[in-house]
Amino acid sequence: MGTVTRTARGGPPRQDRSRATRERLLEAAVTCVAEHGWTRSTVAVVAERAGVS
């Protein structure tokens, strides 16, 4: 098992947060396209579903 490095603020490293954000965005995009189709799956809809701004 690997060691988890923390930042000075105590949170996970920036790369881990970025990776998690990308994963949430990808999952949200796939779900939106499946539910609404390609033309109705806008960036705003995907971002809202993923919980990012």
PDB file of N, CA, C, O and CB in Angstrom:
ATOM      1  N   MET A   1       0.846  -1.174   0.000  1.00  0.00           N
ATOM      2  CA  MET A   1       0.000   0.000   0.000  1.00  0.00           C
ATOM      3  C   MET A   1       0.888   1.233   0.000  1.00  0.00           C
ATOM      4  O   MET A   1       1.884   1.271   0.723  1.00  0.00           O
ATOM      5  CB  MET A   1      -0.961   0.001   1.215  1.00  0.00           C
ATOM      6  N   GLY A   2       0.545   2.254  -0.807  1.00  0.00           N
ATOM      7  CA  GLY A   2       1.353   3.454  -0.926  1.00  0.00           C
ATOM      8  C   GLY A   2       1.111   4.440   0.198  1.00  0.00           C
ATOM      9  O   GLY A   2       0.105   4.370   0.904  1.00  0.00           O
ATOM     10  N   THR A   3       2.037   5.347   0.349  1.00  0.00           N
ATOM     11  CA  THR A   3       1.924   6.400   1.344  1.00  0.00           C
ATOM     12  C   THR A   3       1.183   7.585   0.742  1.00  0.00           C
ATOM     13  O   THR A   3       1.453   7.978  -0.393  1.00  0.00           O
ATOM     14  CB  THR A   3       3.318   6.827   1.858  1.00  0.00           C
ATOM     15  N   VAL A   4       0.258   8.150   1.492  1.00  0.00           N
ATOM     16  CA  VAL A   4      -0.492   9.321   1.040  1.00  0.00           C
ATOM     17  C   VAL A   4       0.209  10.561   1.555  1.00  0.00           C
ATOM     18  O   VAL A   4       0.423  10.707   2.759  1.00  0.00           O
ATOM     19  CB  VAL A   4      -1.975   9.275   1.525  1.00  0.00           C
ATOM     20  N   THR A   5       0.566  11.450   0.650  1.00  0.00           N
ATOM     21  CA  THR A   5       1.221  12.706   1.013  1.00  0.00           C
ATOM     22  C   THR A   5       0.160  13.778   1.187  1.00  0.00           C
ATOM     23  O   THR A   5      -0.781  13.861   0.398  1.00  0.00           O
ATOM     24  CB  THR A   5       2.266  13.130  -0.059  1.00  0.00           C
ATOM     25  N   ARG A   6       0.309  14.587   2.203  1.00  0.00           N
ATOM     26  CA  ARG A   6      -0.635  15.678   2.467  1.00  0.00           C
ATOM     27  C   ARG A   6       0.026  17.011   2.154  1.00  0.00           C
ATOM     28  O   ARG A   6       1.248  17.144   2.225  1.00  0.00           O
ATOM     29  CB  ARG A   6      -1.125  15.648   3.941  1.00  0.00           C
ATOM     30  N   THR A   7      -0.792  17.994   1.808  1.00  0.00           N
ATOM     31  CA  THR A   7      -0.270  19.339   1.586  1.00  0.00           C
ATOM     32  C   THR A   7      -0.126  20.037   2.926  1.00  0.00           C
ATOM     33  O   THR A   7      -0.518  19.501   3.962  1.00  0.00           O
ATOM     34  CB  THR A   7      -1.194  20.152   0.637  1.00  0.00           C
ATOM     35  N   ALA A   8       0.441  21.237   2.900  1.00  0.00           N
ATOM     36  CA  ALA A   8       0.620  22.013   4.130  1.00  0.00           C
ATOM     37  C   ALA A   8      -0.718  22.291   4.801  1.00  0.00           C
ATOM     38  O   ALA A   8      -0.774  22.443   6.021  1.00  0.00           O
ATOM     39  CB  ALA A   8       1.341  23.331   3.831  1.00  0.00           C
ATOM     40  N   ARG A   9      -1.790  22.361   4.028  1.00  0.00           N
ATOM     41  CA  ARG A   9      -3.118  22.626   4.586  1.00  0.00           C
ATOM     42  C   ARG A   9      -3.795  21.354   5.090  1.00  0.00           C
ATOM     43  O   ARG A   9      -4.885  21.422   5.657  1.00  0.00           O
ATOM     44  CB  ARG A   9      -3.999  23.295   3.541  1.00  0.00           C
ATOM     45  N   GLY A  10      -3.178  20.217   4.897  1.00  0.00           N
ATOM     46  CA  GLY A  10      -3.742  18.975   5.406  1.00  0.00           C
ATOM     47  C   GLY A  10      -4.615  18.224   4.421  1.00  0.00           C
ATOM     48  O   GLY A  10      -5.088  17.132   4.736  1.00  0.00           O
ATOM     49  N   GLY A  11      -4.844  18.774   3.238  1.00  0.00           N
ATOM     50  CA  GLY A  11      -5.677  18.113   2.239  1.00  0.00           C
ATOM     51  C   GLY A  11      -4.838  17.249   1.318  1.00  0.00           C
ATOM     52  O   GLY A  11      -3.612  17.211   1.426  1.00  0.00           O
ATOM     53  N   PRO A  12      -5.506  16.562   0.419  1.00  0.00           N
ATOM     54  CA  PRO A  12      -4.765  15.733  -0.531  1.00  0.00           C
ATOM     55  C   PRO A  12      -3.986  16.609  -1.513  1.00  0.00           C
ATOM     56  O   PRO A  12      -4.341  17.770  -1.717  1.00  0.00           O
ATOM     57  CB  PRO A  12      -5.725  14.796  -1.295  1.00  0.00           C
ATOM     58  N   PRO A  13      -2.946  16.075  -2.113  1.00  0.00           N
ATOM     59  CA  PRO A  13      -2.173  16.849  -3.094  1.00  0.00           C
ATOM     60  C   PRO A  13      -3.040  17.319  -4.255  1.00  0.00           C
ATOM     61  O   PRO A  13      -4.066  16.710  -4.559  1.00  0.00           O
ATOM     62  CB  PRO A  13      -1.010  16.016  -3.625  1.00  0.00           C
ATOM     63  N   ARG A  14      -2.628  18.389  -4.891  1.00  0.00           N
ATOM     64  CA  ARG A  14      -3.389  18.990  -5.987  1.00  0.00           C
ATOM     65  C   ARG A  14      -3.650  17.987  -7.109  1.00  0.00           C
ATOM     66  O   ARG A  14      -4.737  17.983  -7.687  1.00  0.00           O
ATOM     67  CB  ARG A  14      -2.648  20.204  -6.539  1.00  0.00           C
ATOM     68  N   GLN A  15      -2.674  17.141  -7.425  1.00  0.00           N
ATOM     69  CA  GLN A  15      -2.855  16.170  -8.500  1.00  0.00           C
ATOM     70  C   GLN A  15      -4.010  15.224  -8.191  1.00  0.00           C
ATOM     71  O   GLN A  15      -4.773  14.862  -9.087  1.00  0.00           O
ATOM     72  CB  GLN A  15      -1.567  15.373  -8.724  1.00  0.00           C
ATOM     73  N   ASP A  16      -4.140  14.826  -6.936  1.00  0.00           N
ATOM     74  CA  ASP A  16      -5.232  13.929  -6.545  1.00  0.00           C
ATOM     75  C   ASP A  16      -6.579  14.624  -6.677  1.00  0.00           C
ATOM     76  O   ASP A  16      -7.548  14.019  -7.135  1.00  0.00           O
ATOM     77  CB  ASP A  16      -5.034  13.435  -5.106  1.00  0.00           C
ATOM     78  N   ARG A  17      -6.645  15.889  -6.281  1.00  0.00           N
ATOM     79  CA  ARG A  17      -7.900  16.634  -6.419  1.00  0.00           C
ATOM     80  C   ARG A  17      -8.252  16.817  -7.887  1.00  0.00           C
ATOM     81  O   ARG A  17      -9.413  16.688  -8.272  1.00  0.00           O
ATOM     82  CB  ARG A  17      -7.801  18.003  -5.722  1.00  0.00           C
ATOM     83  N   SER A  18      -7.242  17.120  -8.710  1.00  0.00           N
ATOM     84  CA  SER A  18      -7.477  17.288 -10.147  1.00  0.00           C
ATOM     85  C   SER A  18      -7.972  15.993 -10.773  1.00  0.00           C
ATOM     86  O   SER A  18      -8.894  16.004 -11.589  1.00  0.00           O
ATOM     87  CB  SER A  18      -6.196  17.755 -10.851  1.00  0.00           C
ATOM     88  N   ARG A  19      -7.369  14.897 -10.397  1.00  0.00           N
ATOM     89  CA  ARG A  19      -7.781  13.594 -10.926  1.00  0.00           C
ATOM     90  C   ARG A  19      -9.224  13.293 -10.526  1.00  0.00           C
ATOM     91  O   ARG A  19     -10.009  12.816 -11.345  1.00  0.00           O
ATOM     92  CB  ARG A  19      -6.837  12.475 -10.419  1.00  0.00           C
ATOM     93  N   ALA A  20      -9.569  13.564  -9.291  1.00  0.00           N
ATOM     94  CA  ALA A  20     -10.936  13.314  -8.816  1.00  0.00           C
ATOM     95  C   ALA A  20     -11.937  14.201  -9.559  1.00  0.00           C
ATOM     96  O   ALA A  20     -13.033  13.753  -9.899  1.00  0.00           O
ATOM     97  CB  ALA A  20     -11.034  13.562  -7.294  1.00  0.00           C
ATOM     98  N   THR A  21     -11.562  15.454  -9.810  1.00  0.00           N
ATOM     99  CA  THR A  21     -12.444  16.360 -10.554  1.00  0.00           C
ATOM    100  C   THR A  21     -12.650  15.856 -11.976  1.00  0.00           C
ATOM    101  O   THR A  21     -13.776  15.846 -12.472  1.00  0.00           O
ATOM    102  CB  THR A  21     -11.864  17.789 -10.575  1.00  0.00           C
ATOM    103  N   ARG A  22     -11.571  15.437 -12.636  1.00  0.00           N
ATOM    104  CA  ARG A  22     -11.696  14.891 -13.996  1.00  0.00           C
ATOM    105  C   ARG A  22     -12.599  13.671 -14.022  1.00  0.00           C
ATOM    106  O   ARG A  22     -13.418  13.524 -14.929  1.00  0.00           O
ATOM    107  CB  ARG A  22     -10.319  14.526 -14.557  1.00  0.00           C
ATOM    108  N   GLU A  23     -12.459  12.796 -13.035  1.00  0.00           N
ATOM    109  CA  GLU A  23     -13.304  11.598 -12.972  1.00  0.00           C
ATOM    110  C   GLU A  23     -14.772  11.968 -12.786  1.00  0.00           C
ATOM    111  O   GLU A  23     -15.642  11.386 -13.435  1.00  0.00           O
ATOM    112  CB  GLU A  23     -12.847  10.681 -11.830  1.00  0.00           C
ATOM    113  N   ARG A  24     -15.058  12.938 -11.899  1.00  0.00           N
ATOM    114  CA  ARG A  24     -16.446  13.378 -11.703  1.00  0.00           C
ATOM    115  C   ARG A  24     -17.020  13.981 -12.979  1.00  0.00           C
ATOM    116  O   ARG A  24     -18.174  13.731 -13.325  1.00  0.00           O
ATOM    117  CB  ARG A  24     -16.529  14.400 -10.560  1.00  0.00           C
ATOM    118  N   LEU A  25     -16.208  14.780 -13.680  1.00  0.00           N
ATOM    119  CA  LEU A  25     -16.664  15.388 -14.931  1.00  0.00           C
ATOM    120  C   LEU A  25     -16.947  14.331 -15.993  1.00  0.00           C
ATOM    121  O   LEU A  25     -17.954  14.412 -16.697  1.00  0.00           O
ATOM    122  CB  LEU A  25     -15.623  16.382 -15.450  1.00  0.00           C
ATOM    123  N   LEU A  26     -16.078  13.353 -16.110  1.00  0.00           N
ATOM    124  CA  LEU A  26     -16.280  12.298 -17.104  1.00  0.00           C
ATOM    125  C   LEU A  26     -17.532  11.490 -16.796  1.00  0.00           C
ATOM    126  O   LEU A  26     -18.332  11.215 -17.691  1.00  0.00           O
ATOM    127  CB  LEU A  26     -15.060  11.375 -17.161  1.00  0.00           C
ATOM    128  N   GLU A  27     -17.706  11.109 -15.539  1.00  0.00           N
ATOM    129  CA  GLU A  27     -18.905  10.358 -15.148  1.00  0.00           C
ATOM    130  C   GLU A  27     -20.166  11.177 -15.406  1.00  0.00           C
ATOM    131  O   GLU A  27     -21.164  10.645 -15.893  1.00  0.00           O
ATOM    132  CB  GLU A  27     -18.831   9.956 -13.662  1.00  0.00           C
ATOM    133  N   ALA A  28     -20.125  12.464 -15.082  1.00  0.00           N
ATOM    134  CA  ALA A  28     -21.282  13.331 -15.307  1.00  0.00           C
ATOM    135  C   ALA A  28     -21.575  13.466 -16.795  1.00  0.00           C
ATOM    136  O   ALA A  28     -22.738  13.462 -17.197  1.00  0.00           O
ATOM    137  CB  ALA A  28     -21.047  14.716 -14.688  1.00  0.00           C
ATOM    138  N   ALA A  29     -20.541  13.586 -17.613  1.00  0.00           N
ATOM    139  CA  ALA A  29     -20.735  13.717 -19.061  1.00  0.00           C
ATOM    140  C   ALA A  29     -21.374  12.464 -19.644  1.00  0.00           C
ATOM    141  O   ALA A  29     -22.301  12.557 -20.448  1.00  0.00           O
ATOM    142  CB  ALA A  29     -19.398  13.996 -19.759  1.00  0.00           C
ATOM    143  N   VAL A  30     -20.891  11.309 -19.250  1.00  0.00           N
ATOM    144  CA  VAL A  30     -21.454  10.050 -19.751  1.00  0.00           C
ATOM    145  C   VAL A  30     -22.916   9.932 -19.346  1.00  0.00           C
ATOM    146  O   VAL A  30     -23.755   9.549 -20.161  1.00  0.00           O
ATOM    147  CB  VAL A  30     -20.651   8.838 -19.221  1.00  0.00           C
ATOM    148  N   THR A  31     -23.227  10.252 -18.107  1.00  0.00           N
ATOM    149  CA  THR A  31     -24.604  10.177 -17.624  1.00  0.00           C
ATOM    150  C   THR A  31     -25.501  11.161 -18.367  1.00  0.00           C
ATOM    151  O   THR A  31     -26.609  10.807 -18.772  1.00  0.00           O
ATOM    152  CB  THR A  31     -24.658  10.452 -16.120  1.00  0.00           C
ATOM    153  N   CYS A  32     -25.031  12.392 -18.549  1.00  0.00           N
ATOM    154  CA  CYS A  32     -25.830  13.405 -19.250  1.00  0.00           C
ATOM    155  C   CYS A  32     -26.116  12.990 -20.687  1.00  0.00           C
ATOM    156  O   CYS A  32     -27.247  13.120 -21.156  1.00  0.00           O
ATOM    157  CB  CYS A  32     -25.111  14.759 -19.232  1.00  0.00           C
ATOM    158  N   VAL A  33     -25.111  12.495 -21.384  1.00  0.00           N
ATOM    159  CA  VAL A  33     -25.316  12.077 -22.773  1.00  0.00           C
ATOM    160  C   VAL A  33     -26.285  10.902 -22.829  1.00  0.00           C
ATOM    161  O   VAL A  33     -27.136  10.841 -23.716  1.00  0.00           O
ATOM    162  CB  VAL A  33     -23.969  11.698 -23.435  1.00  0.00           C
ATOM    163  N   ALA A  34     -26.163   9.974 -21.893  1.00  0.00           N
ATOM    164  CA  ALA A  34     -27.071   8.822 -21.866  1.00  0.00           C
ATOM    165  C   ALA A  34     -28.512   9.252 -21.597  1.00  0.00           C
ATOM    166  O   ALA A  34     -29.446   8.700 -22.179  1.00  0.00           O
ATOM    167  CB  ALA A  34     -26.621   7.815 -20.802  1.00  0.00           C
ATOM    168  N   GLU A  35     -28.692  10.235 -20.718  1.00  0.00           N
ATOM    169  CA  GLU A  35     -30.038  10.670 -20.342  1.00  0.00           C
ATOM    170  C   GLU A  35     -30.648  11.678 -21.312  1.00  0.00           C
ATOM    171  O   GLU A  35     -31.844  11.620 -21.599  1.00  0.00           O
ATOM    172  CB  GLU A  35     -30.006  11.268 -18.968  1.00  0.00           C
ATOM    173  N   HIS A  36     -29.821  12.609 -21.822  1.00  0.00           N
ATOM    174  CA  HIS A  36     -30.352  13.736 -22.585  1.00  0.00           C
ATOM    175  C   HIS A  36     -29.924  13.773 -24.044  1.00  0.00           C
ATOM    176  O   HIS A  36     -30.455  14.567 -24.820  1.00  0.00           O
ATOM    177  CB  HIS A  36     -29.943  14.999 -21.938  1.00  0.00           C
ATOM    178  N   GLY A  37     -28.979  12.933 -24.429  1.00  0.00           N
ATOM    179  CA  GLY A  37     -28.459  12.982 -25.790  1.00  0.00           C
ATOM    180  C   GLY A  37     -27.329  13.987 -25.917  1.00  0.00           C
ATOM    181  O   GLY A  37     -27.106  14.822 -25.040  1.00  0.00           O
ATOM    182  N   TRP A  38     -26.621  13.882 -27.035  1.00  0.00           N
ATOM    183  CA  TRP A  38     -25.435  14.706 -27.260  1.00  0.00           C
ATOM    184  C   TRP A  38     -25.765  16.193 -27.323  1.00  0.00           C
ATOM    185  O   TRP A  38     -25.069  17.000 -26.706  1.00  0.00           O
ATOM    186  CB  TRP A  38     -24.748  14.284 -28.540  1.00  0.00           C
ATOM    187  N   THR A  39     -26.803  16.569 -28.048  1.00  0.00           N
ATOM    188  CA  THR A  39     -27.077  17.993 -28.278  1.00  0.00           C
ATOM    189  C   THR A  39     -27.589  18.724 -27.045  1.00  0.00           C
ATOM    190  O   THR A  39     -27.442  19.943 -26.953  1.00  0.00           O
ATOM    191  CB  THR A  39     -28.077  18.141 -29.384  1.00  0.00           C
ATOM    192  N   ARG A  40     -28.184  18.014 -26.100  1.00  0.00           N
ATOM    193  CA  ARG A  40     -28.708  18.674 -24.895  1.00  0.00           C
ATOM    194  C   ARG A  40     -27.763  18.556 -23.704  1.00  0.00           C
ATOM    195  O   ARG A  40     -28.097  19.005 -22.607  1.00  0.00           O
ATOM    196  CB  ARG A  40     -30.057  18.085 -24.527  1.00  0.00           C
ATOM    197  N   SER A  41     -26.599  17.964 -23.901  1.00  0.00           N
ATOM    198  CA  SER A  41     -25.612  17.812 -22.830  1.00  0.00           C
ATOM    199  C   SER A  41     -24.577  18.922 -22.946  1.00  0.00           C
ATOM    200  O   SER A  41     -23.524  18.742 -23.556  1.00  0.00           O
ATOM    201  CB  SER A  41     -24.929  16.414 -22.889  1.00  0.00           C
ATOM    202  N   THR A  42     -24.885  20.055 -22.360  1.00  0.00           N
ATOM    203  CA  THR A  42     -23.991  21.212 -22.437  1.00  0.00           C
ATOM    204  C   THR A  42     -22.929  21.153 -21.344  1.00  0.00           C
ATOM    205  O   THR A  42     -23.042  20.387 -20.388  1.00  0.00           O
ATOM    206  CB  THR A  42     -24.790  22.517 -22.326  1.00  0.00           C
ATOM    207  N   VAL A  43     -21.906  21.968 -21.503  1.00  0.00           N
ATOM    208  CA  VAL A  43     -20.852  22.066 -20.496  1.00  0.00           C
ATOM    209  C   VAL A  43     -21.452  22.481 -19.155  1.00  0.00           C
ATOM    210  O   VAL A  43     -21.069  21.949 -18.113  1.00  0.00           O
ATOM    211  CB  VAL A  43     -19.762  23.073 -20.938  1.00  0.00           C
ATOM    212  N   ALA A  44     -22.377  23.416 -19.175  1.00  0.00           N
ATOM    213  CA  ALA A  44     -23.001  23.890 -17.935  1.00  0.00           C
ATOM    214  C   ALA A  44     -23.749  22.767 -17.227  1.00  0.00           C
ATOM    215  O   ALA A  44     -23.673  22.647 -16.004  1.00  0.00           O
ATOM    216  CB  ALA A  44     -23.957  25.050 -18.228  1.00  0.00           C
ATOM    217  N   VAL A  45     -24.467  21.949 -17.979  1.00  0.00           N
ATOM    218  CA  VAL A  45     -25.222  20.839 -17.386  1.00  0.00           C
ATOM    219  C   VAL A  45     -24.266  19.813 -16.779  1.00  0.00           C
ATOM    220  O   VAL A  45     -24.482  19.336 -15.665  1.00  0.00           O
ATOM    221  CB  VAL A  45     -26.129  20.166 -18.447  1.00  0.00           C
ATOM    222  N   VAL A  46     -23.218  19.482 -17.512  1.00  0.00           N
ATOM    223  CA  VAL A  46     -22.242  18.500 -17.024  1.00  0.00           C
ATOM    224  C   VAL A  46     -21.537  19.036 -15.776  1.00  0.00           C
ATOM    225  O   VAL A  46     -21.383  18.306 -14.797  1.00  0.00           O
ATOM    226  CB  VAL A  46     -21.201  18.162 -18.131  1.00  0.00           C
ATOM    227  N   ALA A  47     -21.111  20.287 -15.796  1.00  0.00           N
ATOM    228  CA  ALA A  47     -20.418  20.881 -14.647  1.00  0.00           C
ATOM    229  C   ALA A  47     -21.311  20.904 -13.416  1.00  0.00           C
ATOM    230  O   ALA A  47     -20.861  20.600 -12.311  1.00  0.00           O
ATOM    231  CB  ALA A  47     -19.953  22.300 -14.979  1.00  0.00           C
ATOM    232  N   GLU A  48     -22.574  21.263 -13.605  1.00  0.00           N
ATOM    233  CA  GLU A  48     -23.503  21.288 -12.474  1.00  0.00           C
ATOM    234  C   GLU A  48     -23.661  19.891 -11.881  1.00  0.00           C
ATOM    235  O   GLU A  48     -23.623  19.719 -10.663  1.00  0.00           O
ATOM    236  CB  GLU A  48     -24.874  21.841 -12.909  1.00  0.00           C
ATOM    237  N   ARG A  49     -23.836  18.909 -12.738  1.00  0.00           N
ATOM    238  CA  ARG A  49     -24.008  17.536 -12.267  1.00  0.00           C
ATOM    239  C   ARG A  49     -22.757  17.040 -11.543  1.00  0.00           C
ATOM    240  O   ARG A  49     -22.857  16.290 -10.573  1.00  0.00           O
ATOM    241  CB  ARG A  49     -24.338  16.610 -13.441  1.00  0.00           C
ATOM    242  N   ALA A  50     -21.584  17.457 -12.012  1.00  0.00           N
ATOM    243  CA  ALA A  50     -20.322  17.035 -11.404  1.00  0.00           C
ATOM    244  C   ALA A  50     -19.994  17.825 -10.143  1.00  0.00           C
ATOM    245  O   ALA A  50     -19.100  17.449  -9.385  1.00  0.00           O
ATOM    246  CB  ALA A  50     -19.192  17.181 -12.402  1.00  0.00           C
ATOM    247  N   GLY A  51     -20.720  18.921  -9.919  1.00  0.00           N
ATOM    248  CA  GLY A  51     -20.471  19.729  -8.729  1.00  0.00           C
ATOM    249  C   GLY A  51     -19.261  20.638  -8.851  1.00  0.00           C
ATOM    250  O   GLY A  51     -18.600  20.944  -7.858  1.00  0.00           O
ATOM    251  N   VAL A  52     -18.972  21.073 -10.081  1.00  0.00           N
ATOM    252  CA  VAL A  52     -17.863  22.007 -10.286  1.00  0.00           C
ATOM    253  C   VAL A  52     -18.392  23.283 -10.928  1.00  0.00           C
ATOM    254  O   VAL A  52     -19.495  23.305 -11.475  1.00  0.00           O
ATOM    255  CB  VAL A  52     -16.750  21.371 -11.166  1.00  0.00           C
ATOM    256  N   SER A  53     -17.599  24.337 -10.858  1.00  0.00           N
ATOM    257  CA  SER A  53     -18.051  25.607 -11.448  1.00  0.00           C
ATOM    258  C   SER A  53     -17.311  25.888 -12.735  1.00  0.00           C
ATOM    259  O   SER A  53     -17.554  26.910 -13.376  1.00  0.00           O
ATOM    260  CB  SER A  53     -17.852  26.770 -10.466  1.00  0.00           C
TER     261      SER A  53
END
